[in-house]
Amino acid sequence: YRTGNFGPIQDRFDPAKASELLGNPAVIPGWLRLAVAAGIGVLIYARTRRYDARGLVAFVTITLLIFFLQAQGWSTQWQAQIIPLLLLALPTRNTVLGLVLLSLAAFAEYPFLFIRTGETGGEITGALQMPFAILVVARTLILISFCVALYQKLRQEAPAELAP
């Protein structure tokens, strides 16, 4: 496993190096991941029953989460987009607890885990592999659980007083 681009500093400022791939290529091609994500998005769109403002926020949020789940990498900065949308779409205690868990996992991943890879050029080896794998699986399961909750919200009819 490798954490980002830890190549020589001069390579980071060379535009000719921008298109060169470092490390191992993706196992699942990007076009396939994007096609599966788009298919899931179309199915969700076709089955949506909630057309009020909260339904719109839920649909935008689930679209963003599906895109993040299909992406080749993960950036902890993406939580800045996820957190407010989830709190607007699902204003419950479970959402807050899930977001706290997601934030704790991100904090354990960076800076605690990644700081230990600086001397190895960003390579995660040895005893760090298992915590890294556990954090990736936990983060993925949390994001999927948010998608399930948002889908359930989108399948509900909007209350009559909130309907457009």
QUIUR-V966687 format. One record per helix or strand. SS is the DSSP state (alpha for helix, beta for strand). FROM is the first residue (numbers start at 1). LEN is the number of residues. If there is no record, write none. Layout:
SS_FROM_LEN ; SS_FROM_LEN
//
This chain:
beta_2_1 ; alpha_9_4 ; alpha_15_3 ; alpha_30_18 ; alpha_53_18 ; alpha_76_14 ; alpha_93_28 ; beta_123_1 ; alpha_128_28
//
